Amino acid sequence: MPEKFELPESAKRVLGLELPTDPRWVDLTEMDLGEILTDHAYCEQKAAAFCMSLIQRYPDKVELVRELAPIVTEEWGHFRQVLAELDKRELPLGRQRKDEYVNALRDYMRKGGGREDRLLEELLVCALIEARSCERFRLLSLHINDDHLRKFYYKFMVSEAGHYRLFLELAKRYHPEEKVRDRWKEFLAFEAQVMEELELRGDRMH
C-alpha cells in the first residue's frame, strides 16, 4: 500500500478533495512526456464534447447554455494548445486510452430518477473531474523539470479551478443547496476511494 500524503488545508478548502495525488506521479509523467501530453489532449477534447452534450440535452436551462458555450470554445482551444506542444516536441498524438477514473465516477452516478436528478449527477461529476485536474496541473506547475511546462500547466491550473467552481454553481442554481452539498460530500468520499485504488500511472492525467 503506497504511503498516504496529507492534502494541504488550502487545497481542501478550495477544491474539497479528500485525498491528494501521490507526489511520485510527477516523476512518472516525466518518464515519457508524450504519453501524458496525449492523455491531456484527449481530456480537453472530451471536456469540450461533454459541455456541448449538456447544452444539447438541456437547452431550456438558459444560464447553463450561456455559461457553458464559452467553455466549449475554451476547452477546444486547450486541446489545440496541447497538440501544438506535442508538435513542438516532435511527438505524435497517440491513441485515446480508457479513462478508468472518469468511468468509475460515472458508474457511481445515481441511475433512474428524473431529468433534473440526472443533471445534478452530471454537474457534480464534471466539477470533480475539474477539481482533480486542477490539483494535478498544480503539481506539474510546481515540480516538473521543464520550465516551459511549469508555466504551461500553471495556466491550465487556473482555468480548471474556474471550471470547477462554475459546475458547482450551476448545480446550486438548479437544485436545493443542501441537496447539492450532501451529494457532493458523497462524491468526494467516493473519489478518494477511487484514487486510493487506482494504479499510479504517469501516462494518465487522472
C-alpha positions in Angstrom: 0.0 0.0 0.0 1.6 3.4 -1.0 2.3 5.9 1.7 -0.6 8.3 2.3 0.0 12.0 1.8 -1.8 14.8 3.5 -3.6 17.3 1.3 -2.8 20.9 2.3 -5.6 22.6 4.1 -5.7 25.4 1.5 -6.4 22.8 -1.3 -9.1 21.1 0.8 -10.8 24.5 1.2 -10.5 25.5 -2.4 -11.1 22.1 -4.1 -12.7 20.0 -1.4 -10.6 16.9 -2.4 -10.0 14.4 0.4 -7.0 12.5 -0.9 -4.0 14.2 -2.6 -2.2 12.8 -5.6 0.9 10.8 -4.7 3.8 13.2 -5.4 5.6 10.4 -7.2 3.1 10.8 -10.0 5.0 13.8 -11.4 8.2 11.7 -11.6 6.3 9.1 -13.5 5.0 11.6 -16.0 8.5 12.7 -16.8 9.5 9.3 -18.0 7.6 9.9 -21.2 6.1 13.3 -21.7 4.4 12.3 -25.0 2.2 9.9 -23.0 0.9 12.5 -20.5 0.5 15.1 -23.2 -1.5 12.7 -25.3 -3.8 11.9 -22.4 -4.1 15.5 -21.5 -5.1 16.4 -25.1 -7.9 13.8 -25.1 -9.1 15.0 -21.7 -9.6 18.5 -23.2 -11.3 17.2 -26.3 -13.7 15.1 -24.2 -14.4 18.1 -21.9 -15.4 20.2 -24.9 -17.6 17.4 -26.2 -19.3 16.8 -22.9 -20.1 20.5 -22.4 -21.6 20.6 -25.9 -23.7 17.5 -25.0 -25.0 19.2 -21.9 -26.1 22.2 -23.9 -27.8 19.9 -26.5 -29.7 18.0 -23.8 -30.6 20.9 -21.6 -31.3 23.8 -24.0 -34.1 25.1 -21.7 -31.5 25.8 -18.9 -30.7 29.4 -20.1 -27.9 30.0 -17.6 -26.3 26.6 -18.3 -26.3 27.3 -22.0 -24.9 30.8 -21.6 -22.2 29.7 -19.2 -21.1 26.5 -21.0 -21.0 27.9 -24.5 -17.7 29.7 -23.9 -16.3 26.7 -22.0 -16.7 24.6 -25.2 -14.6 27.1 -27.1 -12.0 27.3 -24.2 -11.7 23.5 -23.9 -11.3 23.0 -27.6 -8.6 25.8 -27.5 -6.8 23.8 -24.8 -6.9 20.7 -27.0 -5.2 22.7 -29.7 -2.7 24.1 -27.3 -1.7 20.6 -26.2 -1.5 19.5 -29.8 0.8 22.4 -30.5 3.0 21.4 -27.6 3.3 17.9 -29.0 4.2 19.2 -32.4 6.8 21.5 -30.9 8.4 18.5 -29.3 8.0 16.4 -32.5 5.8 14.0 -30.6 2.8 12.3 -32.2 -0.7 12.3 -30.8 -1.1 8.8 -29.6 -4.3 6.8 -29.3 -7.0 7.6 -26.8 -7.0 5.5 -23.7 -9.7 4.1 -21.5 -10.2 6.6 -18.6 -10.8 4.4 -15.6 -11.1 7.4 -13.2 -13.9 9.1 -15.2 -15.6 5.8 -15.8 -15.7 5.0 -12.1 -17.2 8.4 -11.3 -19.8 7.9 -14.0 -20.7 4.4 -12.8 -21.3 6.0 -9.3 -23.9 8.3 -10.7 -27.4 7.5 -9.5 -29.5 5.8 -12.1 -33.1 6.4 -12.6 -34.8 9.5 -11.2 -35.9 12.4 -13.4 -34.1 14.7 -15.8 -33.2 17.1 -13.0 -31.6 14.4 -10.9 -29.5 13.3 -13.9 -28.4 16.9 -14.4 -27.2 17.2 -10.8 -25.2 14.0 -11.1 -23.6 15.1 -14.3 -22.7 18.6 -13.0 -21.1 17.2 -9.9 -19.1 14.6 -11.9 -17.8 17.5 -14.1 -16.9 19.6 -11.0 -15.0 16.7 -9.5 -13.0 16.0 -12.7 -12.1 19.6 -13.0 -11.0 19.7 -9.3 -8.8 16.7 -9.7 -7.4 18.1 -13.0 -6.7 21.4 -11.2 -4.8 19.6 -8.4 -2.7 17.6 -10.8 -1.9 20.7 -13.0 -0.8 22.4 -9.9 1.7 19.6 -9.2 3.1 19.8 -12.7 3.3 23.6 -12.5 5.4 23.3 -9.3 7.5 20.2 -9.7 8.0 19.1 -13.3 11.6 19.5 -14.5 10.8 21.7 -17.5 10.5 25.5 -17.2 8.2 25.8 -20.1 5.8 23.1 -19.0 5.7 24.6 -15.5 4.3 27.8 -16.9 2.1 25.9 -19.4 0.4 23.9 -16.6 0.1 26.9 -14.3 -2.3 28.4 -16.9 -4.3 25.2 -17.1 -4.5 25.0 -13.3 -6.1 28.5 -13.2 -8.5 27.6 -15.9 -9.6 24.3 -14.3 -10.2 26.0 -11.0 -12.7 28.3 -12.6 -14.5 25.5 -14.4 -14.7 23.5 -11.1 -16.4 26.5 -9.4 -18.7 27.0 -12.4 -20.1 23.5 -12.3 -20.8 23.6 -8.6 -22.5 27.0 -9.0 -24.7 25.6 -11.8 -25.6 22.6 -9.6 -26.7 25.0 -6.9 -28.6 27.2 -9.4 -30.8 24.3 -10.4 -31.1 22.3 -7.2 -31.5 23.0 -3.5 -28.2 23.9 -1.9 -28.5 21.3 0.9 -29.2 18.5 -1.7 -26.1 19.6 -3.7 -23.9 19.8 -0.6 -24.9 16.3 0.7 -24.4 14.6 -2.7 -21.1 16.4 -3.2 -19.8 15.0 0.1 -20.7 11.6 -1.1 -18.9 12.1 -4.4 -15.8 13.4 -2.6 -15.6 10.3 -0.4 -16.1 8.0 -3.3 -13.5 9.8 -5.4 -10.9 9.5 -2.6 -11.6 5.7 -2.6 -11.1 5.6 -6.4 -7.9 7.5 -6.2 -6.6 5.1 -3.5 -7.4 2.0 -5.5 -6.3 3.1 -9.0 -2.8 2.2 -10.1 -0.4 5.2 -10.0 0.4 5.8 -13.7 2.4 8.5 -15.3 0.6 8.2 -18.7 -2.8 9.3 -17.2 -3.9 12.8 -16.3 -6.4 11.2 -13.8 
